Amino acid sequence: MATDVRAELKNFGVSAQKVRLVIDLVRGKRANDALDILAFANKGSAADLRKLVASAVSNAEENFGINRDDLFIYKITADEAPTRKWRRFGARGRFKPLLRRSSHVVVVLREQE
């Protein structure tokens, strides 16, 4: 049975919709290739996602003794986290809601057979 290695990033300050644009680039790729893609992706969340994948790779090496060249991204998801609701006051007594969205990101690595 294959061993799954998980890493999670909770309450990430970028909306899940924006994070999904970046994780679609690396879904199903080998772990080393995903780290290279995220290093050069021109999105704000790419640097933090690279740290998350690197953390999962190092967890696999240290805790399970799996070689990093054998790992691939089995599953990666971005789900919505709690939304902070702010308000900005507008004309004629109205106010404009501002929604500061955040996300939870989970990456699962698996060893190739």
C-alpha positions in Angstrom: 0.0 0.0 0.0 1.3 3.4 -0.9 2.1 5.9 1.9 0.4 9.3 1.7 2.3 12.3 3.1 0.2 15.3 4.0 0.9 18.9 4.6 -1.7 21.6 5.3 -1.7 25.4 5.1 -4.6 26.8 7.2 -6.1 30.3 7.1 -4.0 31.3 4.1 -4.8 35.0 3.3 -5.6 34.5 -0.4 -9.0 33.5 -1.7 -9.5 29.9 -2.7 -10.5 30.9 -6.2 -7.1 32.6 -6.7 -5.2 29.7 -5.1 -6.9 27.2 -7.4 -5.4 28.9 -10.4 -1.9 28.1 -9.1 -2.6 24.6 -7.9 -4.0 23.6 -11.2 -0.5 24.1 -12.6 1.1 21.5 -10.4 -1.7 18.9 -9.9 -0.4 15.4 -10.8 3.1 16.5 -11.4 6.3 15.1 -9.8 7.3 16.9 -6.6 10.6 18.3 -8.0 8.9 19.5 -11.1 6.1 21.2 -9.1 8.7 23.0 -7.0 10.3 24.4 -10.1 7.0 25.4 -11.6 6.0 27.2 -8.4 9.3 29.0 -8.2 8.7 30.8 -11.5 4.9 31.1 -11.4 3.9 34.8 -11.6 1.2 34.7 -8.9 1.2 36.0 -5.4 0.3 32.7 -3.7 2.9 30.7 -5.6 5.7 31.3 -3.1 3.7 30.1 -0.1 2.5 27.1 -2.0 6.1 26.3 -2.9 6.9 26.3 0.8 4.0 24.0 1.5 5.1 21.5 -1.1 8.7 21.7 0.1 7.5 21.0 3.6 5.6 17.9 2.4 8.7 16.7 0.5 10.9 17.1 3.6 8.3 15.4 5.8 8.4 12.4 3.4 12.2 12.2 3.5 12.6 12.6 7.2 9.6 10.7 8.6 9.1 8.0 6.0 12.5 7.7 4.3 11.1 8.2 0.8 13.4 9.6 -1.9 12.2 12.9 -3.2 12.7 11.8 -6.8 9.9 9.2 -6.3 7.2 11.6 -5.1 4.4 13.1 -7.0 1.5 15.3 -6.1 -1.4 12.8 -5.6 -4.0 15.4 -4.5 -4.0 19.1 -3.8 -7.0 21.1 -2.8 -7.9 24.6 -1.8 -11.1 25.0 0.3 -12.6 28.2 1.6 -11.7 29.3 5.1 -13.5 31.9 7.3 -14.2 35.2 5.6 -13.4 38.4 7.5 -16.2 41.0 6.9 -15.2 44.6 6.9 -17.2 47.7 5.9 -16.4 50.9 4.2 -18.9 53.7 4.5 -20.4 55.2 1.3 -22.5 58.1 0.2 -26.0 58.7 1.6 -25.7 56.7 4.7 -24.9 53.4 3.0 -21.9 51.1 3.6 -20.0 48.9 1.2 -19.1 45.4 2.5 -15.5 44.2 2.0 -15.0 40.5 2.2 -11.5 39.4 3.0 -11.5 35.8 1.9 -9.0 33.1 3.0 -8.4 29.5 2.2 -7.2 26.1 3.6 -4.8 24.3 1.3 -4.0 20.6 1.6 -1.3 18.7 -0.4 -1.0 14.9 -0.4 2.2 13.4 -1.9 2.5 9.7 -2.8 5.4 7.5 -3.9 5.4 6.3 -7.5 5.5 2.5 -7.9 
